[in-house]
């Protein structure tokens, strides 16, 4: 009876890992790994899903302005304001030590961001492109003004602006570079955007000056939005699914992320107003975010803009501006890698775009420890090995209990096998005899499972640390492993992983029942196959864990007088 329970436990445990992993993706706003569902996208009119407290017509105004964002570079379209003829606009390229940025004079929008210190995964010679506006991708950062209900049109991100003369490359010795865009008079209001780029920084300061050139007071509202298509990043593995989509953060409800599919269906439940926080677009390893100063009222929204085009943003009502007066609003645009220390330094909660899921409470200290080890070792691969070694030391007592229990099971196994053969025609007496032997030998059949199960959340948290850390991206370990975030190109690590898994399984006591013994081999084999598609850093951590577990199990068996013996399957 206990053998059956043990086998059932292993089968349930293995299947639960697969199902837990699959549902974990859904819980964290990702697509299921094993049972993905197709996402239907239609060209229906955008539905407001947030900012319910904004004046009537505001969400519609932003949607109308954002429609066609992906073809903003094409001249000859009709202007948004007053149905005036389109005005030609141009694109301007700016360089810093970390950025190659492309701005469009239409709205002074940021339409392309190349991260010079992060290579493209497909072509290492090219920098990684985060924001983009091409035939294949749309990912833009836009700002503009919208009027209160019933007000006249104001400068938006569709208004062609004038770029003031100035440097386009951050000079040696200079710490900052400024770009100034000025709109024409629209509805008696002029909008001036000043981008300040800082050496070594992925955060761009964006100053909005709203100048009232009219004869009456105006009360405009400033919007900041990120517009993106709903496609997964190019090269993203379909085997392990990471979240791609919009997110917001407020002190009241903390970090909230929403799938594009949920926006499509109108199933968005987010904080709608706040005086703090940020809005962001998140993908594996990278993110962009609009930040406003705390204390400034803002309305938050996520909505569909066009077919397969979505936006997340905030609307900040401005105080009344008298004729001839101006109002200045400071904002920040972050566009870069999800480096935890960098994100924490910009604003509270921004580090949460680096998503560890529901095991964040375990993952954050594990990342801190991994980062500390890297500061000493200066190699992320060896840092992973060192971290697993420290975890094995920390869990030594628990593992010792588990392996001691397995050793006792192995020692009593010949008696169990003999008894089962002798009483195979009397199942009831067989179970009674088995329980008697376990009591006499003080063996707990479940004693080897519970200590290991306690450790599972820690190692799953470490899995997400390694999967989410951009530091692993394009980072070499040794020899043929030149990128810890990509699968082993020669499949050497997955093969070693499979061999160590099988070796560890063979050291465990074989179940008396042949069918149970075969089942004990099935899950490790299936688990090993999955690792052929995993990043090398993750496989390295499991190999290290396996080798240390085998060594500890071997030592404990010898100490208990149970010679290590390999149990091979008989298929």
C-alpha positions in Angstrom: 0.0 0.0 0.0 2.8 2.4 0.9 4.6 1.6 -2.4 1.5 2.5 -4.3 1.1 5.7 -2.4 4.7 6.6 -3.0 4.4 6.0 -6.7 1.2 8.0 -6.9 2.9 10.8 -5.0 5.7 10.9 -7.5 3.4 10.9 -10.5 1.2 13.6 -8.9 4.3 15.6 -8.0 5.7 15.4 -11.5 2.4 16.2 -13.2 1.7 19.0 -10.7 5.1 20.6 -11.6 4.0 20.7 -15.3 0.5 22.0 -14.5 1.8 24.5 -11.9 4.3 25.8 -14.4 1.6 26.2 -17.0 -0.8 27.9 -14.7 2.0 30.0 -13.3 2.3 31.6 -16.7 -1.4 32.5 -16.6 -1.2 33.8 -13.0 1.6 36.1 -13.9 -0.1 37.5 -17.0 1.7 35.2 -19.5 0.5 32.8 -22.1 0.3 29.2 -21.1 3.4 27.2 -21.9 1.9 23.8 -22.8 -1.7 24.7 -23.6 -1.5 28.1 -25.4 -4.7 29.6 -26.7 -5.0 31.7 -29.8 -5.7 35.4 -29.3 -8.3 36.8 -31.6 -7.7 40.4 -32.7 -10.3 42.5 -34.4 -10.5 46.0 -35.8 -13.4 47.0 -33.6 -13.5 50.6 -32.2 -11.2 51.2 -29.2 -13.0 50.7 -25.9 -12.1 52.9 -22.9 -10.9 50.6 -20.1 -9.6 53.2 -17.7 -9.5 56.8 -16.8 -13.2 56.8 -16.0 -12.9 60.0 -14.1 -11.5 62.0 -17.1 -13.7 64.4 -18.9 -16.0 63.1 -21.6 -14.2 62.7 -24.9 -10.7 62.5 -23.5 -10.1 58.8 -24.0 -11.6 59.1 -27.5 -9.3 62.1 -28.2 -6.2 60.2 -27.3 -7.4 57.1 -29.3 -8.0 59.2 -32.4 -4.6 60.9 -32.0 -2.9 57.6 -31.6 -4.6 55.8 -34.5 -2.1 55.3 -37.2 0.9 55.7 -34.9 2.7 53.0 -36.8 2.7 55.0 -40.0 3.6 58.3 -38.4 6.6 58.7 -40.7 4.5 58.8 -43.9 3.9 62.4 -45.0 0.8 63.5 -46.9 -1.7 62.3 -44.2 -4.3 64.7 -43.0 -3.4 66.6 -39.8 -5.4 65.9 -36.7 -6.2 69.5 -35.9 -8.8 71.5 -37.8 -8.5 69.2 -40.8 -5.6 71.2 -42.1 -3.3 69.9 -44.8 -0.5 67.6 -43.6 2.8 69.2 -43.0 6.0 67.4 -43.8 8.0 66.1 -40.9 11.4 64.5 -40.5 13.3 62.1 -38.3 16.3 63.0 -36.3 18.9 60.6 -35.0 20.7 61.4 -31.7 23.6 59.5 -30.1 24.8 59.1 -26.5 27.1 56.6 -24.9 24.2 54.1 -24.3 21.5 55.2 -26.8 20.9 55.7 -30.5 17.6 57.5 -30.5 15.3 58.5 -33.4 12.8 61.3 -32.9 10.0 62.3 -35.2 9.2 66.0 -35.5 5.6 64.9 -35.7 4.8 65.4 -32.1 8.4 65.3 -31.0 7.8 61.6 -30.3 10.5 59.0 -29.7 10.0 56.4 -32.4 13.2 54.2 -32.1 15.5 53.3 -29.2 18.7 51.3 -29.9 20.6 50.1 -26.8 24.2 50.3 -27.7 25.4 48.2 -24.8 23.0 45.3 -25.5 23.5 43.3 -28.6 20.7 41.9 -30.7 20.2 38.2 -30.0 20.1 37.2 -33.7 22.9 39.5 -34.9 25.5 40.2 -32.2 27.0 43.0 -34.3 23.8 45.1 -34.1 22.5 46.9 -31.0 19.2 45.7 -29.6 16.2 47.8 -30.7 13.6 48.4 -28.0 11.3 51.1 -29.3 10.7 50.9 -33.1 8.4 52.2 -35.8 8.8 50.0 -38.9 6.6 47.8 -41.1 7.1 44.9 -38.7 6.9 46.6 -35.3 5.3 49.5 -33.5 6.5 50.6 -30.1 6.5 54.4 -29.5 6.7 56.9 -26.6 4.3 59.9 -27.1 3.0 62.9 -25.2 0.7 65.8 -26.0 -2.1 67.9 -24.8 -5.9 67.4 -24.8 -8.5 69.9 -23.8 -11.1 69.8 -21.1 -14.6 68.9 -22.3 -15.7 71.2 -25.1 -12.3 72.8 -25.5 -10.6 73.5 -28.8 -7.9 71.3 -30.2 -4.4 71.5 -28.7 -1.0 70.3 -29.8 -0.8 66.5 -29.7 1.7 63.9 -30.7 0.4 64.3 -34.3 1.2 68.0 -34.4 4.3 68.7 -36.5 6.9 70.5 -34.3 10.1 72.4 -35.0 13.4 71.1 -33.7 15.6 73.8 -32.5 19.3 73.8 -33.7 21.8 72.1 -31.5 24.1 69.1 -31.0 22.9 65.6 -32.1 25.7 63.6 -30.4 26.8 63.7 -26.8 30.3 65.1 -27.0 33.3 63.8 -25.1 33.5 65.4 -21.7 29.8 66.5 -21.8 27.4 65.0 -19.3 24.1 66.1 -21.0 22.6 66.7 -24.4 19.3 68.6 -25.0 16.8 68.5 -27.8 14.0 71.1 -27.9 10.9 70.7 -30.0 8.4 73.6 -30.4 4.9 73.2 -31.7 3.0 75.9 -33.7 0.1 77.8 -32.1 -2.8 75.3 -31.9 -6.0 76.5 -30.2 -4.0 79.5 -28.7 -1.5 77.1 -27.0 2.1 76.3 -27.8 3.8 73.2 -26.5 7.5 73.0 -26.0 9.2 69.6 -25.3 12.8 69.5 -24.1 14.5 66.1 -23.9 17.6 66.0 -21.7 19.8 62.9 -22.2 22.4 62.1 -19.6 25.7 60.2 -20.0 25.4 56.6 -18.8 21.6 56.9 -18.1 18.6 55.1 -19.6 16.3 57.7 -18.1 15.5 60.7 -20.3 14.2 63.9 -18.6 11.3 65.3 -20.6 10.1 68.9 -19.8 6.8 70.1 -21.1 6.2 73.8 -21.3 2.6 74.8 -22.0 2.4 78.4 -23.2 -0.9 80.2 -23.5 -0.7 82.5 -26.5 -4.5 83.2 -26.5 -6.7 85.8 -24.9 -8.4 83.5 -22.5 -7.3 81.2 -19.8 -6.9 77.5 -20.7 -6.9 74.3 -18.6 -5.2 71.7 -20.8 -4.4 68.1 -19.7 -1.0 66.5 -20.4 -1.0 62.9 -21.5 1.9 60.5 -21.7 1.5 57.2 -23.3 3.4 54.1 -24.6 1.9 52.6 -27.8 2.9 49.1 -28.8 1.7 46.2 -31.0 0.6 43.0 -29.4 3.3 40.8 -30.8 5.8 38.9 -28.8 9.4 40.2 -29.0 11.4 38.8 -32.0 13.3 35.7 -31.0 11.3 35.1 -27.8 11.3 31.4 -27.0 7.9 29.8 -27.1 9.0 27.0 -24.7 9.2 29.3 -21.6 6.8 32.1 -21.7 7.6 35.5 -20.2 5.2 38.4 -19.9 4.9 41.0 -22.6 2.4 43.9 -22.2 1.4 47.0 -20.2 1.7 47.5 -16.5 1.0 50.2 -14.0 2.2 50.9 -10.4 0.5 52.9 -7.7 1.0 52.9 -3.9 -2.6 51.8 -3.4 -2.7 48.7 -5.6 1.0 48.2 -6.2 2.1 46.4 -9.4 -0.6 45.5 -11.9 0.0 44.0 -15.4 -2.5 43.2 -18.1 -2.4 40.9 -21.1 -3.0 42.4 -24.5 -5.8 39.8 -24.9 -7.5 41.1 -21.8 -7.4 44.6 -23.2 -8.9 43.3 -26.4 -11.8 41.7 -24.5 -12.3 44.8 -22.2 -11.3 42.8 -19.1 -9.1 45.4 -17.5 -9.4 46.1 -13.8 -6.7 48.6 -12.8 -6.3 51.6 -10.5 -7.8 54.5 -12.4 -6.6 57.5 -10.5 -3.5 58.1 -8.4 -1.0 60.8 -7.3 2.0 58.5 -7.6 3.4 55.6 -9.6 4.2 55.0 -13.2 2.9 53.3 -16.4 5.1 50.9 -18.3 5.4 48.5 -21.2 7.2 45.3 -20.2 8.9 42.5 -22.1 11.6 39.9 -21.3 14.8 41.7 -20.0 13.7 45.2 -21.1 11.0 47.8 -20.3 9.9 51.4 -20.9 8.1 53.6 -18.4 6.7 57.1 -18.1 7.3 58.6 -14.6 5.7 61.7 -13.1 6.6 63.4 -9.8 4.7 62.1 -6.8 1.8 64.3 -5.6 0.6 65.2 -9.1 -2.9 64.0 -9.9 -3.1 61.6 -12.8 -5.7 59.3 -14.5 -4.5 56.0 -15.7 -5.6 54.1 -18.8 -5.0 51.0 -20.9 -6.8 50.6 -24.1 -6.9 49.3 -27.6 -5.8 51.9 -30.2 -6.1 50.1 -33.4 -5.9 46.6 -34.8 -3.2 44.8 -32.8 -2.1 48.2 -31.3 -2.5 49.0 -27.6 -1.6 51.9 -25.3 -0.9 52.5 -21.6 -0.6 55.9 -20.2 -1.7 58.7 -17.8 -3.5 62.0 -18.1 -2.4 64.8 -15.8 -4.9 67.7 -15.5 -3.0 71.1 -15.4 -4.0 74.1 -13.5 -5.6 77.0 -15.3 -3.1 78.9 -17.4 -3.7 82.7 -17.8 -3.2 84.5 -21.1 0.5 85.0 -21.7 1.5 82.6 -18.9 3.1 79.2 -19.0 3.0 75.9 -17.1 6.0 73.5 -16.9 5.6 69.8 -16.1 8.7 67.5 -15.6 8.5 63.9 -16.6 10.9 61.0 -17.1 11.0 58.4 -19.8 12.9 55.2 -19.0 13.8 52.8 -21.8 16.3 50.2 -21.1 17.3 46.9 -19.4 15.7 45.6 -16.3 18.7 46.0 -14.1 17.4 45.9 -10.5 19.6 48.5 -8.9 19.0 50.9 -11.8 15.2 50.5 -11.6 15.2 50.9 -7.8 17.1 54.2 -8.1 14.5 55.8 -10.5 11.3 55.5 -8.6 9.7 53.2 -6.0 8.2 50.0 -7.4 9.9 50.3 -10.8 12.0 47.2 -10.0 8.8 45.2 -10.2 8.9 45.3 -14.0 11.5 42.6 -13.5 8.9 40.0 -12.8 9.6 37.1 -10.4 5.9 36.3 -10.0 4.4 35.2 -6.7 7.8 34.1 -5.4 9.3 37.6 -5.3 9.8 37.4 -1.6 12.3 34.5 -2.1 13.6 35.7 -5.5 14.8 39.1 -4.5 17.2 37.9 -1.7 18.5 35.2 -4.1 19.2 37.8 -6.7 21.0 39.9 -4.1 23.1 37.0 -3.1 23.9 36.1 -6.8 24.8 39.7 -7.5 27.1 39.8 -4.4 28.8 36.6 -5.6 29.3 38.1 -9.0 31.0 41.1 -7.5 33.5 38.7 -6.0 33.9 36.2 -8.8 33.3 38.4 -11.9 31.7 35.6 -13.9 28.0 35.0 -13.9 28.4 31.3 -14.7 30.6 30.5 -11.8 28.4 32.8 -9.6 25.5 30.5 -10.4 27.6 27.5 -9.4 28.6 29.2 -6.1 25.0 30.2 -5.3 23.8 26.6 -5.7 26.7 25.4 -3.6 25.6 27.9 -0.8 22.0 26.7 -1.0 23.0 23.1 -0.7 25.0 24.0 2.4 22.0 25.8 3.8 19.7 22.9 3.1 22.3 20.2 4.1 20.3 19.1 7.2 17.1 18.7 5.2 18.8 16.8 2.4 20.6 14.6 4.9 17.2 13.6 6.4 15.9 12.8 2.9 18.9 10.8 1.8 19.0 9.0 5.2 15.4 7.9 4.7 16.2 6.8 1.2 19.2 4.8 2.4 17.0 3.0 5.0 14.5 2.2 2.3 17.3 0.8 0.1 18.6 -1.3 3.0 15.2 -2.8 3.7 14.3 -3.2 0.0 15.5 -6.8 -0.3 13.2 -7.9 2.5 10.3 -6.1 0.9 11.0 -7.7 -2.5 11.1 -11.2 -0.9 8.0 -10.6 1.1 6.1 -9.3 -2.0 7.0 -12.4 -4.0 6.1 -14.7 -1.2 2.7 -13.1 -0.5 1.8 -11.9 -4.0 -1.5 -13.9 -3.9 -2.6 -12.3 -0.6 -2.5 -8.5 -1.1 -4.1 -7.7 2.3 -1.5 -9.8 4.2 1.2 -8.3 2.0 0.3 -4.7 3.1 0.2 -5.7 6.8 3.6 -7.4 6.5 5.0 -4.4 4.8 3.8 -2.0 7.5 5.3 -4.4 10.1 8.7 -4.3 8.4 8.6 -0.5 8.2 7.8 -0.2 11.9 10.5 -2.7 12.9 13.2 -0.9 10.8 11.8 2.6 11.7 11.5 3.5 8.0 9.1 6.2 6.9 8.4 5.8 3.1 7.5 9.5 2.9 10.6 10.6 4.7 12.6 11.2 1.6 9.9 13.3 -0.1 9.0 16.0 2.4 12.5 17.5 3.0 12.9 17.9 -0.7 9.5 19.4 -1.3 10.3 22.1 1.3 13.1 23.2 -0.9 11.2 23.3 -4.1 9.9 27.0 -3.8 13.5 28.2 -3.3 14.8 26.5 -6.4 11.8 27.6 -8.5 12.5 31.2 -7.3 16.1 30.8 -8.4 14.8 29.6 -11.7 12.9 32.9 -12.2 15.9 34.9 -11.0 18.1 33.4 -13.7 15.3 33.6 -16.3 14.5 37.3 -15.6 18.0 38.7 -15.1 19.2 40.7 -18.1 22.8 40.3 -16.7 22.7 36.7 -18.2 21.9 38.0 -21.7 24.8 37.6 -24.1 27.1 36.8 -21.1 29.7 34.1 -21.6 30.6 31.4 -19.1 33.4 29.1 -20.4 34.4 27.8 -23.8 31.5 27.1 -26.0 28.9 28.8 -23.7 29.0 32.4 -24.9 25.5 33.3 -23.8 24.0 32.1 -20.6 20.5 33.3 -21.7 20.5 31.1 -24.8 20.3 27.3 -25.1 23.6 25.4 -25.3 24.5 25.5 -29.1 26.2 22.0 -28.8 23.6 20.5 -26.3 26.5 19.5 -24.1 24.9 20.9 -20.9 21.5 19.3 -21.5 23.1 15.9 -22.1 25.1 16.2 -18.9 21.9 17.4 -17.2 20.1 14.2 -18.5 22.9 11.9 -17.4 23.1 13.4 -13.9 19.3 13.2 -13.5 19.3 9.5 -14.5 22.3 8.8 -12.3 20.5 10.4 -9.3 17.4 8.4 -10.1 19.4 5.2 -10.3 20.8 5.8 -6.8 17.3 5.9 -5.3 15.8 2.7 -4.0 13.8 0.9 -6.7 10.1 0.4 -6.0 9.2 -3.3 -5.6 6.6 -3.2 -8.3 8.1 -3.2 -11.8 5.5 -0.8 -13.2 6.2 1.6 -10.4 9.9 1.3 -11.1 9.3 2.3 -14.7 7.2 5.3 -13.7 10.0 6.4 -11.4 12.2 6.8 -14.6 9.6 8.4 -16.8 9.4 11.8 -15.1 13.2 12.4 -14.9 13.5 11.5 -18.6 10.7 13.9 -19.6 12.1 16.6 -17.3 15.6 16.2 -18.9 14.2 16.6 -22.5 12.7 20.0 -21.5 16.1 21.3 -20.6 17.3 21.0 -24.2 15.3 24.2 -24.9 16.3 26.1 -21.7 18.9 28.9 -21.4 22.4 27.5 -20.6 22.4 29.4 -17.2 19.3 27.5 -16.0 20.7 24.2 -17.1 24.0 24.9 -15.4 22.3 25.6 -12.1 20.3 22.3 -12.3 23.5 20.3 -13.2 25.3 21.8 -10.2 22.4 20.9 -8.0 22.3 17.4 -9.3 26.0 16.8 -8.9 26.0 18.1 -5.3 22.9 16.0 -4.5 24.5 12.9 -5.9 27.7 13.5 -3.9 25.7 14.1 -0.7 23.5 11.0 -1.2 26.6 8.9 -1.9 28.4 10.0 1.3 25.3 9.5 3.5 24.7 6.0 2.1 28.3 5.0 2.8 28.1 6.4 6.4 24.9 4.5 7.0 26.5 1.2 5.8 24.4 1.0 2.7 26.8 0.7 -0.3 25.6 2.8 -3.2 24.0 0.6 -5.8 22.6 1.6 -9.2 19.1 0.5 -10.0 18.6 0.5 -13.8 15.1 0.2 -15.4 14.0 -3.0 -16.9 11.9 -2.0 -19.9 
